[in-house]
Amino acid sequence: MASPISYLTFFFLLLILLSTTTGTVTTTTTTTINSNSVLVALLDSRYTELSELVEKALLLQTLEDAVSRHNITIFAPRNEALERDLDPEFKRFLLEPRNLRALQTLVLHHVVPARLGGAYWPNETASHNTLCDDPLHLARLETNRFVGDAEVVRADDVVRNDGIIHGIGRLLVPKSVQLDFNRRRSLRAISAVKPEGAPEVDPRTNRLKKPATVPVGSPPVLPIYSAMAPGPSLAPAPAPGPGGPHHHFDGESQVKDFIQTLLQYGGYNEMADILVNLTNLATEMGKLVSEGYVLTVLAPNDEAMAKLTTDQLAEPGAPEKIMYYHIVPEYQTEESMYNAVRRFGKVQYDTLHVPHKVLAQEADGSVKFGGGEDTAYLFDPDIYIDGRISVQGIDGVLFPVTVEKSSKIKSAKSNDVAKVVSTPRRVVYLSMGVEKLCRVV
């Protein structure tokens, strides 16, 4: 059985051991840092961004050694200077593992191995060595204190027996770190870029051989005619737009919205009926818009559609041809078309009924499609405009120039050249009264 003296001896030794360790932080080395040290105060201060940089730079041991030897002064940038004001590219450069030495140099540049309180500040510029090779220059301008090009915004913000922390307005960047960053950025700028050829199209399938890499929302790589389904005078097969099946636009919903707008607007029920019931154009237009294409629809009103004849609609594919000729593969509003015809006099717009174009010109303060007596005016402007689809109401049905009309123009050229020069190619506007389109179907 142990004697009471041995128990008392063990108890006193335990008390001595606890008293020697109370109030100290023991590191993995022989250096000990008091819990009231300026370094501990920095890690627990408002300067959290600088504290994170100290930890990422693996400098805790270095700063502990510096504090154990002498007083230090830390110039701590405010958090905003490192979060919002710092160049993101420069911050990314500092945090790259290969640039650890540059990050360590930058952090140590903010620490002076001397006690510089707020009461001490030279009237003239004075240099002080830091824990890195680049010195710091202290100066005073009237009542303002400066460290390098940074103003001291919180003098003596943290005061401890072994050091002081001053808050400054911006990060201090030593010349060596700035030169290293500039050198790396210049190398990236002049580095060679592997050239990429234009996208190749397979002539047999009319599809891209290799999908093109384009940013989201970019204009399609292929022309709109190559992306359309087979139709009258169109490409033989569909082709993908940017991003393949991953659509960046909800074209189907946009087409439904503009058709619903036509019905609610009133006077364009026949046009909506053709798009939805007599053709598959609504589906095709939705696919085109989903792939990034834009469209302008010249929509004839019900009064104009009622003048179509049975013969004109009985020909196979006639409704599709009529509608294709009223769709322009551009995004045009009433203002843009009117400005164009005001500036250029006459403008020819491509249509989806290739290779036919529709002629537009200024007349009576509006836009007139066609020429001579057979014309269609822009009657209801901007019925629907959403940035992808534009619907403009017109008071006539447009038709491309027929073969007979072309032969008459050629004969007119041989007989009277002056008339041909003054007479533009006209788009025929049918004015014959016939039964309604719904009765034909």
C-alpha positions in Angstrom: 0.0 0.0 0.0 1.4 3.4 -1.0 2.2 5.9 1.7 0.3 9.2 2.1 3.6 11.1 1.4 3.8 9.6 -2.1 0.3 10.6 -2.9 1.0 14.2 -1.7 4.1 14.4 -3.8 2.3 13.2 -6.9 -0.5 15.8 -6.2 1.9 18.7 -5.9 3.8 17.7 -9.1 0.4 17.6 -10.9 -0.4 21.1 -9.7 3.0 22.5 -10.8 2.5 21.0 -14.2 -1.0 22.5 -14.7 0.1 25.9 -13.5 3.0 26.0 -16.0 0.7 25.1 -18.9 -2.2 27.4 -18.0 -2.6 30.4 -20.3 -0.1 29.1 -23.0 -0.5 27.4 -26.3 2.1 24.8 -26.9 3.2 24.2 -30.5 4.7 21.1 -32.1 8.1 22.8 -31.6 9.7 24.3 -28.5 8.1 27.7 -29.2 5.2 28.7 -27.0 2.7 31.4 -27.7 0.6 33.1 -25.1 -3.1 33.0 -25.6 -3.1 36.8 -25.3 -0.6 37.2 -28.2 -1.2 39.5 -31.1 -1.0 36.5 -33.5 -3.9 34.8 -31.7 -5.8 38.1 -31.7 -5.3 38.4 -35.5 -6.8 34.9 -36.0 -9.8 35.9 -33.9 -10.2 39.5 -35.3 -12.3 41.2 -37.8 -9.6 40.6 -40.5 -10.8 37.1 -41.4 -9.7 37.3 -45.0 -6.1 38.0 -44.0 -6.3 35.2 -41.4 -7.3 32.8 -44.1 -4.4 33.9 -46.2 -2.0 33.3 -43.3 -3.3 29.7 -42.9 -3.3 29.0 -46.7 0.3 30.3 -46.9 1.4 27.9 -44.1 2.9 30.8 -42.1 1.6 30.2 -38.6 4.9 28.7 -37.4 6.9 31.4 -39.0 4.9 34.2 -37.3 5.0 32.3 -34.0 8.8 32.3 -34.2 8.8 36.1 -35.0 6.5 36.9 -32.1 8.6 34.9 -29.7 11.7 36.9 -30.6 10.4 40.5 -30.7 7.4 42.7 -31.0 5.7 42.9 -34.4 3.4 45.3 -36.2 0.7 43.8 -38.6 -0.9 45.9 -41.3 -4.2 44.1 -41.9 -6.2 44.9 -45.0 -10.0 45.1 -44.4 -12.1 42.2 -45.7 -13.6 44.3 -48.5 -10.2 44.9 -50.0 -9.7 41.1 -50.4 -13.2 40.2 -51.3 -14.5 42.8 -53.8 -11.6 45.2 -54.6 -9.0 42.6 -55.4 -8.6 41.6 -59.1 -10.1 38.0 -59.3 -7.4 36.9 -61.6 -4.7 38.1 -59.2 -6.5 36.3 -56.3 -6.7 33.1 -58.3 -2.9 33.5 -59.0 -2.2 33.8 -55.3 -4.2 30.7 -54.4 -2.7 28.4 -57.0 -0.5 25.8 -55.2 2.4 26.4 -57.5 2.5 30.1 -56.4 2.8 29.3 -52.6 6.1 31.2 -52.4 4.5 34.4 -53.9 1.6 34.1 -51.4 4.0 33.8 -48.5 6.0 36.8 -49.7 2.8 38.9 -49.9 1.6 38.0 -46.4 5.0 38.6 -44.8 5.1 41.9 -46.5 2.4 43.1 -44.1 4.4 42.3 -41.0 7.2 44.5 -39.6 9.4 43.1 -36.9 9.1 46.2 -34.7 6.5 47.9 -32.6 5.0 50.9 -34.5 2.2 52.4 -32.6 -0.3 54.9 -33.8 1.5 57.7 -31.8 4.7 57.0 -33.9 4.3 58.1 -37.5 7.0 59.9 -39.3 6.2 63.3 -40.9 8.6 62.3 -43.7 8.7 59.0 -45.6 10.5 56.4 -43.6 11.3 52.8 -44.6 10.9 49.7 -42.4 12.0 46.2 -43.2 9.4 43.5 -43.2 9.5 39.8 -42.8 10.2 39.5 -46.5 12.8 41.3 -48.6 10.6 44.2 -49.8 10.6 47.2 -47.3 7.5 49.2 -46.4 7.4 53.0 -46.6 5.5 54.9 -43.9 4.3 58.5 -44.6 1.9 61.1 -43.3 -0.3 63.5 -45.3 -1.9 66.1 -43.1 -3.9 64.0 -40.6 -3.9 60.8 -42.7 -1.3 58.0 -42.2 -0.2 55.9 -45.1 1.7 52.6 -45.5 2.9 52.3 -49.0 -0.1 53.2 -51.2 -2.7 52.1 -48.5 -4.3 54.4 -46.0 -4.4 53.5 -42.4 -8.2 53.3 -41.6 -8.0 51.8 -38.1 -4.9 52.8 -36.2 -4.1 50.7 -33.1 -7.1 48.5 -33.8 -5.6 45.6 -31.8 -3.0 46.3 -29.1 -1.1 43.5 -27.3 2.1 43.3 -25.3 3.9 41.6 -28.1 2.5 43.5 -31.1 0.0 45.9 -32.7 -2.5 45.5 -35.6 -3.4 48.5 -37.8 -6.3 48.2 -40.2 -5.5 49.5 -43.8 -7.7 50.2 -46.8 -6.1 47.9 -49.4 -3.8 45.0 -49.9 0.0 45.7 -50.0 1.6 44.0 -53.0 5.4 43.7 -53.1 7.1 44.4 -56.4 8.5 40.8 -56.7 5.0 39.3 -56.5 3.6 41.9 -59.0 6.4 41.1 -61.4 5.8 37.4 -61.0 2.1 37.8 -61.7 2.7 40.0 -64.8 5.1 37.4 -66.1 2.7 34.6 -65.7 -0.2 36.6 -67.2 2.0 37.6 -70.3 2.9 33.9 -70.8 -0.8 32.9 -70.8 -1.6 35.7 -73.2 1.0 34.7 -75.8 0.6 30.9 -75.5 -0.3 29.2 -78.7 -4.0 28.2 -79.3 -4.7 25.1 -81.3 -6.5 26.2 -84.4 -10.0 24.7 -85.1 -11.4 24.4 -88.6 -14.9 25.4 -89.7 -17.7 22.8 -88.9 -18.0 20.2 -91.6 -21.4 19.2 -92.9 -22.0 15.7 -94.3 -23.6 16.2 -97.7 -25.5 12.9 -97.5 -27.3 13.6 -94.3 -27.0 17.4 -94.2 -25.8 17.0 -90.6 -22.6 18.2 -88.8 -19.9 15.5 -89.0 -18.6 16.7 -85.6 -20.8 18.7 -83.2 -19.7 22.3 -83.1 -18.8 23.8 -79.6 -20.7 27.0 -79.2 -21.7 29.0 -76.1 -25.2 28.8 -74.8 -27.5 31.1 -76.7 -25.1 31.7 -79.6 -26.5 31.9 -83.2 -26.9 28.5 -84.9 -24.0 27.2 -86.9 -26.0 26.0 -89.9 -28.3 28.2 -92.0 -32.0 27.9 -91.1 -32.8 26.1 -94.4 -30.5 23.2 -93.3 -32.3 22.9 -90.0 -35.8 22.6 -91.5 -37.7 19.4 -92.0 -38.4 18.3 -95.6 -40.9 20.6 -97.3 -41.5 22.5 -100.5 -38.2 23.6 -102.1 -36.4 22.9 -98.8 -33.4 21.0 -97.6 -33.8 17.2 -97.8 -33.2 16.4 -94.1 -33.1 18.2 -90.8 -29.8 19.1 -89.2 -29.0 19.9 -85.5 -28.5 23.4 -84.2 -26.2 24.4 -81.4 -26.1 22.1 -78.5 -27.9 19.2 -80.3 -30.9 18.0 -78.4 -30.3 20.2 -75.4 -32.4 23.1 -76.3 -31.6 26.5 -74.9 -35.0 28.1 -75.9 -38.5 26.8 -75.3 -39.6 27.2 -78.9 -42.8 25.1 -78.6 -44.2 27.3 -75.8 -43.3 30.5 -77.7 -45.1 29.3 -80.8 -48.2 28.4 -78.7 -48.0 31.8 -77.1 -48.0 33.7 -80.5 -50.8 31.5 -81.9 -52.9 32.2 -78.8 -52.1 35.9 -79.2 -53.4 35.8 -82.8 -56.7 34.2 -81.6 -57.1 36.8 -78.7 -56.1 39.7 -81.0 -59.0 38.9 -83.3 -59.2 38.9 -87.1 -56.4 36.2 -87.6 -58.3 33.0 -86.9 -57.7 31.6 -90.4 -54.0 32.0 -90.1 -54.0 30.2 -86.7 -56.1 27.5 -88.2 -53.7 26.8 -91.0 -50.7 26.7 -88.6 -52.4 24.3 -86.2 -54.8 22.1 -88.1 -53.9 22.1 -91.8 -50.1 21.9 -91.5 -47.3 20.9 -89.1 -45.7 24.3 -89.3 -46.4 25.1 -85.7 -44.3 22.1 -84.6 -41.5 22.9 -87.1 -41.4 26.5 -86.0 -41.1 25.4 -82.4 -38.2 23.2 -83.3 -36.4 26.0 -85.1 -36.8 28.5 -82.3 -35.6 25.9 -79.8 -32.4 25.5 -81.8 -31.8 29.2 -81.6 -33.3 30.5 -84.9 -35.4 33.6 -85.1 -38.5 34.2 -87.2 -40.8 37.0 -88.4 -44.3 36.0 -89.5 -46.2 38.2 -91.9 -49.7 37.2 -90.9 -52.6 37.9 -93.4 -55.8 38.8 -91.7 -59.1 36.9 -92.1 -60.4 39.2 -94.8 -57.4 38.6 -96.9 -57.5 34.8 -96.3 -61.1 34.7 -97.4 -60.2 35.7 -100.9 -58.2 32.6 -101.6 -59.7 30.2 -104.2 -60.3 26.5 -104.0 -57.8 25.9 -106.8 -55.1 27.8 -105.0 -55.4 25.6 -102.0 -56.2 22.2 -103.7 -52.6 21.8 -105.1 -50.5 19.4 -102.9 -48.5 21.4 -100.4 -50.2 24.7 -101.2 -51.0 25.7 -97.6 -47.4 25.0 -96.6 -46.0 27.0 -99.6 -48.2 30.0 -98.8 -47.2 30.0 -95.1 -43.5 29.5 -95.9 -43.6 32.5 -98.1 -44.9 34.6 -95.2 -42.1 33.6 -92.8 -38.9 35.6 -92.8 -35.8 33.9 -91.2 -34.9 37.2 -89.4 -36.2 39.0 -86.3 -37.9 42.2 -87.6 -40.3 44.5 -85.9 -42.5 47.2 -87.4 -39.9 49.8 -86.4 -36.9 48.0 -87.9 -38.6 47.3 -91.2 -39.9 50.8 -91.5 -36.4 52.2 -90.8 -34.9 49.9 -93.4 -37.3 50.9 -96.2 -37.0 54.6 -95.2 -33.2 54.3 -95.6 -32.8 52.0 -98.6 -36.1 52.6 -100.4 -36.7 48.9 -101.2 -35.7 45.9 -99.2 -35.9 42.2 -100.2 -36.3 39.8 -97.4 -35.5 36.1 -97.6 -38.4 33.7 -97.0 -38.6 30.0 -96.0 -40.0 29.4 -99.5 -36.6 29.3 -101.1 -35.4 30.8 -103.3 -38.2 33.4 -103.3 -37.9 36.7 -101.6 -40.5 39.2 -100.5 -40.1 42.9 -101.5 -40.8 45.7 -99.0 -40.9 49.4 -99.5 -42.1 52.6 -97.8 -45.6 53.8 -98.6 -47.9 56.3 -96.8 -45.8 56.2 -93.6 -46.0 52.4 -93.4 -44.4 49.3 -95.0 -45.9 47.9 -98.2 -45.1 44.4 -99.4 -45.2 43.7 -103.2 -45.4 46.3 -105.9 -47.8 48.2 -108.2 -51.5 47.7 -107.5 -51.2 44.2 -106.0 -49.7 44.9 -102.6 -50.2 44.1 -98.9 -49.7 46.7 -96.3 -48.4 46.3 -92.7 -51.8 46.6 -91.1 -51.4 45.5 -87.5 -47.8 46.1 -86.3 -46.1 44.1 -83.6 -49.0 41.7 -82.7 -46.5 39.5 -81.0 -42.7 40.2 -80.3 -40.7 38.2 -77.7 -37.1 38.5 -79.1 -37.3 35.2 -81.0 -40.7 35.4 -82.9 -42.2 38.5 -84.4 -45.7 38.6 -85.8 -46.8 41.4 -88.1 -50.3 41.6 -89.4 -50.8 42.4 -93.1 -54.0 43.0 -95.2 -53.2 40.7 -98.1 -51.9 37.2 -99.0 -48.5 37.3 -100.7 -47.4 35.0 -103.5 -44.0 34.7 -105.2 -43.6 35.6 -108.9 -44.9 32.8 -111.1 -43.2 31.4 -114.2 -45.8 33.2 -116.4 -45.1 36.4 -114.7 -41.4 36.0 -115.1 -41.8 35.4 -118.9 -43.9 38.5 -119.2 -41.2 40.5 -117.5 -38.5 39.0 -119.8 -40.6 39.9 -122.9 -41.1 43.4 -121.5 -37.3 43.8 -121.2 -36.8 43.1 -125.0 -39.6 45.6 -126.0 -39.3 48.4 -123.5 -36.2 48.6 -121.3 -37.2 51.8 -119.6 -40.4 50.2 -118.3 -38.5 47.3 -116.8 -36.1 49.6 -115.0 -38.8 51.6 -113.4 -41.0 48.5 -112.6 -39.8 46.4 -109.7 -40.5 42.7 -109.5 -43.9 42.4 -108.0 -45.4 39.9 -105.6 -48.9 39.0 -106.7 -51.7 39.8 -104.2 -54.8 37.8 -104.9 -58.0 39.8 -104.8 -60.5 37.2 -106.0 -63.4 36.5 -103.7 -63.7 32.9 -102.7 -65.0 30.7 -100.0 -63.4 30.4 -96.6 -60.3 28.3 -96.0 -62.0 26.1 -93.4 -64.7 25.0 -96.0 -61.9 23.9 -98.4 -60.6 21.4 -95.9 
